[in-house]
């Protein structure tokens, strides 16, 4: 049985409170970079050709409206409201 590990995406362009059930792995990050900058695949049957896409996690069409920033207190981890 293959262990399943979650991936946490922290970005101004990540969707808020979104859970994606697409099967992805570490090579999905390489695939995202290749797709985002039109670099093409590494080739030779590399795993990035088979990797799941990270694109559903992001929202690049929100016209500059980003998710709210989340600040955590350094000693106890609670959320801090910064105005």
PDB file with SEQRES, HELIX, SHEET and CRYST1 records, atoms N, CA, C and O in Angstrom:
SEQRES   1 A   83  UNK UNK UNK UNK UNK UNK UNK UNK UNK UNK UNK UNK UNK          
SEQRES   2 A   83  UNK UNK UNK UNK UNK UNK UNK UNK UNK UNK UNK UNK UNK          
SEQRES   3 A   83  UNK UNK UNK UNK UNK UNK UNK UNK UNK UNK UNK UNK UNK          
SEQRES   4 A   83  UNK UNK UNK UNK UNK UNK UNK UNK UNK UNK UNK UNK UNK          
SEQRES   5 A   83  UNK UNK UNK UNK UNK UNK UNK UNK UNK UNK UNK UNK UNK          
SEQRES   6 A   83  UNK UNK UNK UNK UNK UNK UNK UNK UNK UNK UNK UNK UNK          
SEQRES   7 A   83  UNK UNK UNK UNK UNK                                          
HELIX    1 AA1 UNK A   27  UNK A   36  1                                  10    
HELIX    2 AA2 UNK A   47  UNK A   49  5                                   3    
HELIX    3 AA3 UNK A   55  UNK A   57  5                                   3    
SHEET    1 AA1 2 UNK A  71  UNK A  72  0                                        
SHEET    2 AA1 2 UNK A  79  UNK A  80 -1                                        
CRYST1    1.000    1.000    1.000  90.00  90.00  90.00 P 1           1          
ATOM      1  N   UNK A   1       0.839  -1.179   0.000  1.00  0.00           N  
ATOM      2  CA  UNK A   1       0.000   0.000   0.000  1.00  0.00           C  
ATOM      3  C   UNK A   1       0.887   1.246   0.000  1.00  0.00           C  
ATOM      4  O   UNK A   1       1.824   1.350   0.792  1.00  0.00           O  
ATOM      5  N   UNK A   2       0.589   2.177  -0.882  1.00  0.00           N  
ATOM      6  CA  UNK A   2       1.361   3.406  -1.004  1.00  0.00           C  
ATOM      7  C   UNK A   2       0.845   4.422   0.005  1.00  0.00           C  
ATOM      8  O   UNK A   2      -0.360   4.663   0.072  1.00  0.00           O  
ATOM      9  N   UNK A   3       1.748   5.031   0.802  1.00  0.00           N  
ATOM     10  CA  UNK A   3       1.279   6.040   1.760  1.00  0.00           C  
ATOM     11  C   UNK A   3       0.803   7.293   1.032  1.00  0.00           C  
ATOM     12  O   UNK A   3       1.369   7.683   0.011  1.00  0.00           O  
ATOM     13  N   UNK A   4      -0.223   7.904   1.558  1.00  0.00           N  
ATOM     14  CA  UNK A   4      -0.780   9.123   0.978  1.00  0.00           C  
ATOM     15  C   UNK A   4      -0.424  10.283   1.889  1.00  0.00           C  
ATOM     16  O   UNK A   4      -0.697  10.255   3.089  1.00  0.00           O  
ATOM     17  N   UNK A   5       0.190  11.303   1.302  1.00  0.00           N  
ATOM     18  CA  UNK A   5       0.572  12.486   2.054  1.00  0.00           C  
ATOM     19  C   UNK A   5      -0.120  13.704   1.461  1.00  0.00           C  
ATOM     20  O   UNK A   5      -0.154  13.853   0.240  1.00  0.00           O  
ATOM     21  N   UNK A   6      -0.668  14.570   2.290  1.00  0.00           N  
ATOM     22  CA  UNK A   6      -1.313  15.780   1.762  1.00  0.00           C  
ATOM     23  C   UNK A   6      -0.268  16.795   1.318  1.00  0.00           C  
ATOM     24  O   UNK A   6       0.873  16.771   1.780  1.00  0.00           O  
ATOM     25  N   UNK A   7      -0.664  17.672   0.433  1.00  0.00           N  
ATOM     26  CA  UNK A   7       0.188  18.789   0.043  1.00  0.00           C  
ATOM     27  C   UNK A   7      -0.539  20.070   0.440  1.00  0.00           C  
ATOM     28  O   UNK A   7      -1.735  20.222   0.190  1.00  0.00           O  
ATOM     29  N   UNK A   8       0.185  20.968   1.048  1.00  0.00           N  
ATOM     30  CA  UNK A   8      -0.368  22.248   1.470  1.00  0.00           C  
ATOM     31  C   UNK A   8       0.229  23.323   0.581  1.00  0.00           C  
ATOM     32  O   UNK A   8       1.448  23.488   0.531  1.00  0.00           O  
ATOM     33  N   UNK A   9      -0.626  24.055  -0.121  1.00  0.00           N  
ATOM     34  CA  UNK A   9      -0.168  25.099  -1.030  1.00  0.00           C  
ATOM     35  C   UNK A   9      -0.413  26.445  -0.370  1.00  0.00           C  
ATOM     36  O   UNK A   9      -1.547  26.792  -0.041  1.00  0.00           O  
ATOM     37  N   UNK A  10       0.656  27.194  -0.183  1.00  0.00           N  
ATOM     38  CA  UNK A  10       0.559  28.527   0.411  1.00  0.00           C  
ATOM     39  C   UNK A  10       0.959  29.514  -0.668  1.00  0.00           C  
ATOM     40  O   UNK A  10       2.122  29.581  -1.068  1.00  0.00           O  
ATOM     41  N   UNK A  11      -0.014  30.276  -1.133  1.00  0.00           N  
ATOM     42  CA  UNK A  11       0.224  31.207  -2.224  1.00  0.00           C  
ATOM     43  C   UNK A  11      -0.858  32.275  -2.204  1.00  0.00           C  
ATOM     44  O   UNK A  11      -1.973  32.029  -1.745  1.00  0.00           O  
ATOM     45  N   UNK A  12      -0.527  33.464  -2.702  1.00  0.00           N  
ATOM     46  CA  UNK A  12      -1.546  34.504  -2.849  1.00  0.00           C  
ATOM     47  C   UNK A  12      -2.601  34.100  -3.877  1.00  0.00           C  
ATOM     48  O   UNK A  12      -3.713  34.630  -3.875  1.00  0.00           O  
ATOM     49  N   UNK A  13      -2.250  33.164  -4.750  1.00  0.00           N  
ATOM     50  CA  UNK A  13      -3.170  32.747  -5.811  1.00  0.00           C  
ATOM     51  C   UNK A  13      -3.848  31.410  -5.526  1.00  0.00           C  
ATOM     52  O   UNK A  13      -4.588  30.914  -6.375  1.00  0.00           O  
ATOM     53  N   UNK A  14      -3.620  30.818  -4.367  1.00  0.00           N  
ATOM     54  CA  UNK A  14      -4.289  29.551  -4.057  1.00  0.00           C  
ATOM     55  C   UNK A  14      -5.748  29.824  -3.699  1.00  0.00           C  
ATOM     56  O   UNK A  14      -6.074  30.871  -3.139  1.00  0.00           O  
ATOM     57  N   UNK A  15      -6.611  28.883  -4.025  1.00  0.00           N  
ATOM     58  CA  UNK A  15      -8.029  29.021  -3.718  1.00  0.00           C  
ATOM     59  C   UNK A  15      -8.243  28.895  -2.210  1.00  0.00           C  
ATOM     60  O   UNK A  15      -7.603  28.078  -1.546  1.00  0.00           O  
ATOM     61  N   UNK A  16      -9.140  29.705  -1.687  1.00  0.00           N  
ATOM     62  CA  UNK A  16      -9.415  29.727  -0.249  1.00  0.00           C  
ATOM     63  C   UNK A  16     -10.301  28.542   0.120  1.00  0.00           C  
ATOM     64  O   UNK A  16     -11.302  28.279  -0.546  1.00  0.00           O  
ATOM     65  N   UNK A  17      -9.929  27.828   1.183  1.00  0.00           N  
ATOM     66  CA  UNK A  17     -10.704  26.698   1.705  1.00  0.00           C  
ATOM     67  C   UNK A  17     -11.033  25.670   0.624  1.00  0.00           C  
ATOM     68  O   UNK A  17     -12.150  25.155   0.578  1.00  0.00           O  
ATOM     69  N   UNK A  18     -10.087  25.376  -0.226  1.00  0.00           N  
ATOM     70  CA  UNK A  18     -10.293  24.463  -1.345  1.00  0.00           C  
ATOM     71  C   UNK A  18      -9.543  23.163  -1.095  1.00  0.00           C  
ATOM     72  O   UNK A  18      -8.370  23.172  -0.721  1.00  0.00           O  
ATOM     73  N   UNK A  19     -10.227  22.057  -1.303  1.00  0.00           N  
ATOM     74  CA  UNK A  19      -9.603  20.748  -1.192  1.00  0.00           C  
ATOM     75  C   UNK A  19      -9.698  20.078  -2.554  1.00  0.00           C  
ATOM     76  O   UNK A  19     -10.791  19.915  -3.098  1.00  0.00           O  
ATOM     77  N   UNK A  20      -8.553  19.691  -3.102  1.00  0.00           N  
ATOM     78  CA  UNK A  20      -8.509  19.032  -4.400  1.00  0.00           C  
ATOM     79  C   UNK A  20      -8.139  17.568  -4.183  1.00  0.00           C  
ATOM     80  O   UNK A  20      -7.189  17.268  -3.461  1.00  0.00           O  
ATOM     81  N   UNK A  21      -8.872  16.674  -4.795  1.00  0.00           N  
ATOM     82  CA  UNK A  21      -8.629  15.241  -4.624  1.00  0.00           C  
ATOM     83  C   UNK A  21      -7.892  14.634  -5.816  1.00  0.00           C  
ATOM     84  O   UNK A  21      -7.890  13.416  -5.997  1.00  0.00           O  
ATOM     85  N   UNK A  22      -7.263  15.491  -6.630  1.00  0.00           N  
ATOM     86  CA  UNK A  22      -6.457  15.013  -7.750  1.00  0.00           C  
ATOM     87  C   UNK A  22      -5.223  14.303  -7.213  1.00  0.00           C  
ATOM     88  O   UNK A  22      -4.577  14.786  -6.284  1.00  0.00           O  
ATOM     89  N   UNK A  23      -4.900  13.164  -7.797  1.00  0.00           N  
ATOM     90  CA  UNK A  23      -3.711  12.430  -7.389  1.00  0.00           C  
ATOM     91  C   UNK A  23      -2.478  13.153  -7.922  1.00  0.00           C  
ATOM     92  O   UNK A  23      -2.263  13.231  -9.131  1.00  0.00           O  
ATOM     93  N   UNK A  24      -1.676  13.679  -7.006  1.00  0.00           N  
ATOM     94  CA  UNK A  24      -0.460  14.396  -7.367  1.00  0.00           C  
ATOM     95  C   UNK A  24       0.702  13.853  -6.556  1.00  0.00           C  
ATOM     96  O   UNK A  24       0.512  13.156  -5.559  1.00  0.00           O  
ATOM     97  N   UNK A  25       1.903  14.183  -6.998  1.00  0.00           N  
ATOM     98  CA  UNK A  25       3.101  13.824  -6.245  1.00  0.00           C  
ATOM     99  C   UNK A  25       4.126  14.935  -6.435  1.00  0.00           C  
ATOM    100  O   UNK A  25       3.799  15.996  -6.967  1.00  0.00           O  
ATOM    101  N   UNK A  26       5.347  14.701  -6.009  1.00  0.00           N  
ATOM    102  CA  UNK A  26       6.362  15.753  -6.080  1.00  0.00           C  
ATOM    103  C   UNK A  26       6.668  16.172  -7.508  1.00  0.00           C  
ATOM    104  O   UNK A  26       7.024  17.326  -7.745  1.00  0.00           O  
ATOM    105  N   UNK A  27       6.539  15.268  -8.457  1.00  0.00           N  
ATOM    106  CA  UNK A  27       6.805  15.638  -9.846  1.00  0.00           C  
ATOM    107  C   UNK A  27       5.706  16.534 -10.421  1.00  0.00           C  
ATOM    108  O   UNK A  27       5.878  17.108 -11.496  1.00  0.00           O  
ATOM    109  N   UNK A  28       4.576  16.657  -9.713  1.00  0.00           N  
ATOM    110  CA  UNK A  28       3.530  17.583 -10.139  1.00  0.00           C  
ATOM    111  C   UNK A  28       4.031  19.024 -10.070  1.00  0.00           C  
ATOM    112  O   UNK A  28       3.582  19.874 -10.839  1.00  0.00           O  
ATOM    113  N   UNK A  29       4.953  19.299  -9.158  1.00  0.00           N  
ATOM    114  CA  UNK A  29       5.534  20.636  -9.060  1.00  0.00           C  
ATOM    115  C   UNK A  29       6.379  20.922 -10.301  1.00  0.00           C  
ATOM    116  O   UNK A  29       6.321  22.021 -10.854  1.00  0.00           O  
ATOM    117  N   UNK A  30       7.154  19.947 -10.733  1.00  0.00           N  
ATOM    118  CA  UNK A  30       7.945  20.110 -11.958  1.00  0.00           C  
ATOM    119  C   UNK A  30       7.018  20.316 -13.153  1.00  0.00           C  
ATOM    120  O   UNK A  30       7.272  21.164 -14.008  1.00  0.00           O  
ATOM    121  N   UNK A  31       5.940  19.531 -13.204  1.00  0.00           N  
ATOM    122  CA  UNK A  31       4.990  19.676 -14.310  1.00  0.00           C  
ATOM    123  C   UNK A  31       4.367  21.069 -14.318  1.00  0.00           C  
ATOM    124  O   UNK A  31       4.194  21.664 -15.382  1.00  0.00           O  
ATOM    125  N   UNK A  32       4.028  21.597 -13.134  1.00  0.00           N  
ATOM    126  CA  UNK A  32       3.448  22.937 -13.037  1.00  0.00           C  
ATOM    127  C   UNK A  32       4.422  23.981 -13.590  1.00  0.00           C  
ATOM    128  O   UNK A  32       4.013  24.867 -14.341  1.00  0.00           O  
ATOM    129  N   UNK A  33       5.692  23.886 -13.232  1.00  0.00           N  
ATOM    130  CA  UNK A  33       6.695  24.833 -13.722  1.00  0.00           C  
ATOM    131  C   UNK A  33       6.830  24.715 -15.239  1.00  0.00           C  
ATOM    132  O   UNK A  33       6.889  25.728 -15.936  1.00  0.00           O  
ATOM    133  N   UNK A  34       6.879  23.485 -15.752  1.00  0.00           N  
ATOM    134  CA  UNK A  34       6.995  23.280 -17.200  1.00  0.00           C  
ATOM    135  C   UNK A  34       5.793  23.858 -17.932  1.00  0.00           C  
ATOM    136  O   UNK A  34       5.952  24.496 -18.973  1.00  0.00           O  
ATOM    137  N   UNK A  35       4.586  23.642 -17.399  1.00  0.00           N  
ATOM    138  CA  UNK A  35       3.373  24.132 -18.049  1.00  0.00           C  
ATOM    139  C   UNK A  35       3.240  25.649 -17.940  1.00  0.00           C  
ATOM    140  O   UNK A  35       2.842  26.311 -18.897  1.00  0.00           O  
ATOM    141  N   UNK A  36       3.572  26.192 -16.778  1.00  0.00           N  
ATOM    142  CA  UNK A  36       3.387  27.622 -16.544  1.00  0.00           C  
ATOM    143  C   UNK A  36       4.301  28.476 -17.425  1.00  0.00           C  
ATOM    144  O   UNK A  36       3.904  29.553 -17.871  1.00  0.00           O  
ATOM    145  N   UNK A  37       5.509  28.005 -17.673  1.00  0.00           N  
ATOM    146  CA  UNK A  37       6.457  28.771 -18.462  1.00  0.00           C  
ATOM    147  C   UNK A  37       6.704  28.146 -19.843  1.00  0.00           C  
ATOM    148  O   UNK A  37       7.687  28.472 -20.509  1.00  0.00           O  
ATOM    149  N   UNK A  38       5.812  27.252 -20.264  1.00  0.00           N  
ATOM    150  CA  UNK A  38       5.887  26.639 -21.605  1.00  0.00           C  
ATOM    151  C   UNK A  38       7.270  26.074 -21.904  1.00  0.00           C  
ATOM    152  O   UNK A  38       7.840  26.341 -22.962  1.00  0.00           O  
ATOM    153  N   UNK A  39       7.806  25.292 -20.972  1.00  0.00           N  
ATOM    154  CA  UNK A  39       9.138  24.730 -21.127  1.00  0.00           C  
ATOM    155  C   UNK A  39       9.144  23.368 -21.802  1.00  0.00           C  
ATOM    156  O   UNK A  39      10.195  22.897 -22.238  1.00  0.00           O  
ATOM    157  N   UNK A  40       7.991  22.737 -21.893  1.00  0.00           N  
ATOM    158  CA  UNK A  40       7.931  21.389 -22.446  1.00  0.00           C  
ATOM    159  C   UNK A  40       8.350  20.359 -21.400  1.00  0.00           C  
ATOM    160  O   UNK A  40       8.847  20.722 -20.334  1.00  0.00           O  
ATOM    161  N   UNK A  41       8.154  19.101 -21.697  1.00  0.00           N  
ATOM    162  CA  UNK A  41       8.484  18.022 -20.767  1.00  0.00           C  
ATOM    163  C   UNK A  41       9.969  17.685 -20.832  1.00  0.00           C  
ATOM    164  O   UNK A  41      10.631  17.910 -21.845  1.00  0.00           O  
ATOM    165  N   UNK A  42      10.472  17.145 -19.739  1.00  0.00           N  
ATOM    166  CA  UNK A  42      11.861  16.710 -19.683  1.00  0.00           C  
ATOM    167  C   UNK A  42      12.086  15.598 -20.702  1.00  0.00           C  
ATOM    168  O   UNK A  42      13.126  15.563 -21.359  1.00  0.00           O  
ATOM    169  N   UNK A  43      11.130  14.697 -20.838  1.00  0.00           N  
ATOM    170  CA  UNK A  43      11.199  13.645 -21.847  1.00  0.00           C  
ATOM    171  C   UNK A  43      11.759  12.341 -21.323  1.00  0.00           C  
ATOM    172  O   UNK A  43      11.955  12.177 -20.118  1.00  0.00           O  
ATOM    173  N   UNK A  44      12.016  11.415 -22.229  1.00  0.00           N  
ATOM    174  CA  UNK A  44      12.546  10.086 -21.905  1.00  0.00           C  
ATOM    175  C   UNK A  44      11.702   9.360 -20.863  1.00  0.00           C  
ATOM    176  O   UNK A  44      12.234   8.751 -19.934  1.00  0.00           O  
ATOM    177  N   UNK A  45      10.380   9.430 -21.025  1.00  0.00           N  
ATOM    178  CA  UNK A  45       9.441   8.772 -20.108  1.00  0.00           C  
ATOM    179  C   UNK A  45       9.616   9.218 -18.661  1.00  0.00           C  
ATOM    180  O   UNK A  45       9.477   8.405 -17.746  1.00  0.00           O  
ATOM    181  N   UNK A  46       9.917  10.489 -18.440  1.00  0.00           N  
ATOM    182  CA  UNK A  46      10.074  11.001 -17.082  1.00  0.00           C  
ATOM    183  C   UNK A  46       8.712  11.059 -16.390  1.00  0.00           C  
ATOM    184  O   UNK A  46       7.671  11.072 -17.046  1.00  0.00           O  
ATOM    185  N   UNK A  47       8.733  11.094 -15.077  1.00  0.00           N  
ATOM    186  CA  UNK A  47       7.497  11.046 -14.307  1.00  0.00           C  
ATOM    187  C   UNK A  47       6.667  12.319 -14.432  1.00  0.00           C  
ATOM    188  O   UNK A  47       5.465  12.286 -14.171  1.00  0.00           O  
ATOM    189  N   UNK A  48       7.270  13.432 -14.821  1.00  0.00           N  
ATOM    190  CA  UNK A  48       6.493  14.657 -14.968  1.00  0.00           C  
ATOM    191  C   UNK A  48       5.454  14.543 -16.072  1.00  0.00           C  
ATOM    192  O   UNK A  48       4.462  15.272 -16.063  1.00  0.00           O  
ATOM    193  N   UNK A  49       5.669  13.632 -17.028  1.00  0.00           N  
ATOM    194  CA  UNK A  49       4.674  13.404 -18.078  1.00  0.00           C  
ATOM    195  C   UNK A  49       3.410  12.767 -17.517  1.00  0.00           C  
ATOM    196  O   UNK A  49       2.321  12.966 -18.054  1.00  0.00           O  
ATOM    197  N   UNK A  50       3.551  12.001 -16.437  1.00  0.00           N  
ATOM    198  CA  UNK A  50       2.432  11.258 -15.858  1.00  0.00           C  
ATOM    199  C   UNK A  50       1.854  11.940 -14.610  1.00  0.00           C  
ATOM    200  O   UNK A  50       0.825  11.509 -14.090  1.00  0.00           O  
ATOM    201  N   UNK A  51       2.503  12.983 -14.139  1.00  0.00           N  
ATOM    202  CA  UNK A  51       2.107  13.624 -12.883  1.00  0.00           C  
ATOM    203  C   UNK A  51       0.768  14.332 -13.009  1.00  0.00           C  
ATOM    204  O   UNK A  51       0.408  14.822 -14.080  1.00  0.00           O  
ATOM    205  N   UNK A  52       0.041  14.379 -11.910  1.00  0.00           N  
ATOM    206  CA  UNK A  52      -1.215  15.117 -11.869  1.00  0.00           C  
ATOM    207  C   UNK A  52      -0.965  16.617 -11.884  1.00  0.00           C  
ATOM    208  O   UNK A  52       0.112  17.076 -11.504  1.00  0.00           O  
ATOM    209  N   UNK A  53      -1.953  17.375 -12.319  1.00  0.00           N  
ATOM    210  CA  UNK A  53      -1.799  18.818 -12.457  1.00  0.00           C  
ATOM    211  C   UNK A  53      -2.168  19.543 -11.162  1.00  0.00           C  
ATOM    212  O   UNK A  53      -3.093  19.144 -10.455  1.00  0.00           O  
ATOM    213  N   UNK A  54      -1.440  20.600 -10.867  1.00  0.00           N  
ATOM    214  CA  UNK A  54      -1.725  21.453  -9.707  1.00  0.00           C  
ATOM    215  C   UNK A  54      -2.622  22.634 -10.063  1.00  0.00           C  
ATOM    216  O   UNK A  54      -2.979  23.413  -9.179  1.00  0.00           O  
ATOM    217  N   UNK A  55      -2.993  22.787 -11.322  1.00  0.00           N  
ATOM    218  CA  UNK A  55      -3.687  23.994 -11.770  1.00  0.00           C  
ATOM    219  C   UNK A  55      -5.028  24.229 -11.088  1.00  0.00           C  
ATOM    220  O   UNK A  55      -5.435  25.381 -10.931  1.00  0.00           O  
ATOM    221  N   UNK A  56      -5.732  23.168 -10.677  1.00  0.00           N  
ATOM    222  CA  UNK A  56      -7.035  23.365 -10.032  1.00  0.00           C  
ATOM    223  C   UNK A  56      -6.908  24.021  -8.659  1.00  0.00           C  
ATOM    224  O   UNK A  56      -7.892  24.536  -8.129  1.00  0.00           O  
ATOM    225  N   UNK A  57      -5.725  24.007  -8.084  1.00  0.00           N  
ATOM    226  CA  UNK A  57      -5.510  24.559  -6.748  1.00  0.00           C  
ATOM    227  C   UNK A  57      -5.427  26.086  -6.786  1.00  0.00           C  
ATOM    228  O   UNK A  57      -5.679  26.747  -5.778  1.00  0.00           O  
ATOM    229  N   UNK A  58      -5.073  26.647  -7.947  1.00  0.00           N  
ATOM    230  CA  UNK A  58      -4.833  28.081  -8.058  1.00  0.00           C  
ATOM    231  C   UNK A  58      -5.976  28.811  -8.747  1.00  0.00           C  
ATOM    232  O   UNK A  58      -6.751  28.215  -9.496  1.00  0.00           O  
ATOM    233  N   UNK A  59      -6.070  30.104  -8.485  1.00  0.00           N  
ATOM    234  CA  UNK A  59      -7.012  30.983  -9.163  1.00  0.00           C  
ATOM    235  C   UNK A  59      -6.215  32.172  -9.692  1.00  0.00           C  
ATOM    236  O   UNK A  59      -5.946  33.120  -8.954  1.00  0.00           O  
ATOM    237  N   UNK A  60      -5.838  32.120 -10.963  1.00  0.00           N  
ATOM    238  CA  UNK A  60      -5.047  33.188 -11.564  1.00  0.00           C  
ATOM    239  C   UNK A  60      -5.922  34.215 -12.272  1.00  0.00           C  
ATOM    240  O   UNK A  60      -5.392  35.141 -12.886  1.00  0.00           O  
ATOM    241  N   UNK A  61      -7.234  34.082 -12.206  1.00  0.00           N  
ATOM    242  CA  UNK A  61      -8.138  34.985 -12.927  1.00  0.00           C  
ATOM    243  C   UNK A  61      -8.939  35.871 -11.983  1.00  0.00           C  
ATOM    244  O   UNK A  61     -10.051  36.276 -12.320  1.00  0.00           O  
ATOM    245  N   UNK A  62      -8.400  36.178 -10.817  1.00  0.00           N  
ATOM    246  CA  UNK A  62      -9.176  36.958  -9.845  1.00  0.00           C  
ATOM    247  C   UNK A  62      -8.877  38.446  -9.904  1.00  0.00           C  
ATOM    248  O   UNK A  62      -9.171  39.163  -8.948  1.00  0.00           O  
ATOM    249  N   UNK A  63      -8.297  38.934 -11.004  1.00  0.00           N  
ATOM    250  CA  UNK A  63      -8.062  40.356 -11.245  1.00  0.00           C  
ATOM    251  C   UNK A  63      -7.340  41.051 -10.098  1.00  0.00           C  
ATOM    252  O   UNK A  63      -7.709  42.162  -9.715  1.00  0.00           O  
ATOM    253  N   UNK A  64      -6.335  40.420  -9.559  1.00  0.00           N  
ATOM    254  CA  UNK A  64      -5.542  41.039  -8.503  1.00  0.00           C  
ATOM    255  C   UNK A  64      -6.116  40.903  -7.104  1.00  0.00           C  
ATOM    256  O   UNK A  64      -5.494  41.349  -6.140  1.00  0.00           O  
ATOM    257  N   UNK A  65      -7.286  40.301  -6.974  1.00  0.00           N  
ATOM    258  CA  UNK A  65      -7.874  40.104  -5.651  1.00  0.00           C  
ATOM    259  C   UNK A  65      -7.322  38.804  -5.086  1.00  0.00           C  
ATOM    260  O   UNK A  65      -7.695  37.716  -5.524  1.00  0.00           O  
ATOM    261  N   UNK A  66      -6.443  38.925  -4.125  1.00  0.00           N  
ATOM    262  CA  UNK A  66      -5.794  37.761  -3.556  1.00  0.00           C  
ATOM    263  C   UNK A  66      -6.485  37.332  -2.270  1.00  0.00           C  
ATOM    264  O   UNK A  66      -7.280  38.076  -1.695  1.00  0.00           O  
ATOM    265  N   UNK A  67      -6.171  36.135  -1.839  1.00  0.00           N  
ATOM    266  CA  UNK A  67      -6.680  35.646  -0.558  1.00  0.00           C  
ATOM    267  C   UNK A  67      -6.119  36.513   0.564  1.00  0.00           C  
ATOM    268  O   UNK A  67      -5.035  37.083   0.444  1.00  0.00           O  
ATOM    269  N   UNK A  68      -6.872  36.601   1.649  1.00  0.00           N  
ATOM    270  CA  UNK A  68      -6.396  37.363   2.794  1.00  0.00           C  
ATOM    271  C   UNK A  68      -5.150  36.714   3.360  1.00  0.00           C  
ATOM    272  O   UNK A  68      -5.024  35.490   3.363  1.00  0.00           O  
ATOM    273  N   UNK A  69      -4.240  37.528   3.836  1.00  0.00           N  
ATOM    274  CA  UNK A  69      -3.036  37.003   4.457  1.00  0.00           C  
ATOM    275  C   UNK A  69      -3.361  36.507   5.851  1.00  0.00           C  
ATOM    276  O   UNK A  69      -4.179  37.091   6.562  1.00  0.00           O  
ATOM    277  N   UNK A  70      -2.716  35.436   6.223  1.00  0.00           N  
ATOM    278  CA  UNK A  70      -2.915  34.835   7.540  1.00  0.00           C  
ATOM    279  C   UNK A  70      -1.626  34.975   8.322  1.00  0.00           C  
ATOM    280  O   UNK A  70      -0.580  34.478   7.904  1.00  0.00           O  
ATOM    281  N   UNK A  71      -1.700  35.647   9.453  1.00  0.00           N  
ATOM    282  CA  UNK A  71      -0.538  35.823  10.308  1.00  0.00           C  
ATOM    283  C   UNK A  71      -0.730  35.015  11.580  1.00  0.00           C  
ATOM    284  O   UNK A  71      -1.799  35.041  12.190  1.00  0.00           O  
ATOM    285  N   UNK A  72       0.311  34.301  11.972  1.00  0.00           N  
ATOM    286  CA  UNK A  72       0.265  33.486  13.178  1.00  0.00           C  
ATOM    287  C   UNK A  72       1.203  34.059  14.226  1.00  0.00           C  
ATOM    288  O   UNK A  72       2.290  34.544  13.912  1.00  0.00           O  
ATOM    289  N   UNK A  73       0.761  33.992  15.482  1.00  0.00           N  
ATOM    290  CA  UNK A  73       1.588  34.434  16.597  1.00  0.00           C  
ATOM    291  C   UNK A  73       2.795  33.498  16.688  1.00  0.00           C  
ATOM    292  O   UNK A  73       2.623  32.279  16.673  1.00  0.00           O  
ATOM    293  N   UNK A  74       4.028  34.048  16.783  1.00  0.00           N  
ATOM    294  CA  UNK A  74       5.211  33.185  16.735  1.00  0.00           C  
ATOM    295  C   UNK A  74       5.363  32.220  17.902  1.00  0.00           C  
ATOM    296  O   UNK A  74       6.008  31.182  17.754  1.00  0.00           O  
ATOM    297  N   UNK A  75       4.787  32.535  19.058  1.00  0.00           N  
ATOM    298  CA  UNK A  75       5.015  31.648  20.210  1.00  0.00           C  
ATOM    299  C   UNK A  75       3.896  30.635  20.436  1.00  0.00           C  
ATOM    300  O   UNK A  75       4.153  29.546  20.951  1.00  0.00           O  
ATOM    301  N   UNK A  76       2.635  30.977  20.055  1.00  0.00           N  
ATOM    302  CA  UNK A  76       1.559  30.036  20.343  1.00  0.00           C  
ATOM    303  C   UNK A  76       0.770  29.582  19.109  1.00  0.00           C  
ATOM    304  O   UNK A  76      -0.092  28.709  19.219  1.00  0.00           O  
ATOM    305  N   UNK A  77       1.051  30.157  17.948  1.00  0.00           N  
ATOM    306  CA  UNK A  77       0.408  29.697  16.720  1.00  0.00           C  
ATOM    307  C   UNK A  77      -1.010  30.181  16.489  1.00  0.00           C  
ATOM    308  O   UNK A  77      -1.634  29.776  15.508  1.00  0.00           O  
ATOM    309  N   UNK A  78      -1.543  31.030  17.353  1.00  0.00           N  
ATOM    310  CA  UNK A  78      -2.892  31.534  17.146  1.00  0.00           C  
ATOM    311  C   UNK A  78      -2.867  32.605  16.062  1.00  0.00           C  
ATOM    312  O   UNK A  78      -1.826  33.200  15.783  1.00  0.00           O  
ATOM    313  N   UNK A  79      -4.029  32.840  15.456  1.00  0.00           N  
ATOM    314  CA  UNK A  79      -4.096  33.852  14.395  1.00  0.00           C  
ATOM    315  C   UNK A  79      -4.003  35.247  14.998  1.00  0.00           C  
ATOM    316  O   UNK A  79      -4.495  35.500  16.098  1.00  0.00           O  
ATOM    317  N   UNK A  80      -3.373  36.134  14.266  1.00  0.00           N  
ATOM    318  CA  UNK A  80      -3.171  37.507  14.719  1.00  0.00           C  
ATOM    319  C   UNK A  80      -3.834  38.417  13.708  1.00  0.00           C  
ATOM    320  O   UNK A  80      -3.600  38.270  12.508  1.00  0.00           O  
ATOM    321  N   UNK A  81      -4.645  39.343  14.152  1.00  0.00           N  
ATOM    322  CA  UNK A  81      -5.315  40.297  13.278  1.00  0.00           C  
ATOM    323  C   UNK A  81      -4.427  41.528  13.129  1.00  0.00           C  
ATOM    324  O   UNK A  81      -4.225  42.278  14.085  1.00  0.00           O  
ATOM    325  N   UNK A  82      -3.898  41.730  11.924  1.00  0.00           N  
ATOM    326  CA  UNK A  82      -3.059  42.902  11.658  1.00  0.00           C  
ATOM    327  C   UNK A  82      -3.822  43.832  10.751  1.00  0.00           C  
ATOM    328  O   UNK A  82      -4.218  43.445   9.652  1.00  0.00           O  
ATOM    329  N   UNK A  83      -4.033  45.045  11.194  1.00  0.00           N  
ATOM    330  CA  UNK A  83      -4.784  46.019  10.403  1.00  0.00           C  
ATOM    331  C   UNK A  83      -3.869  46.944   9.662  1.00  0.00           C  
ATOM    332  O   UNK A  83      -4.335  47.829   8.945  1.00  0.00           O  
TER     333      UNK A  83                                                      
END                                                                             
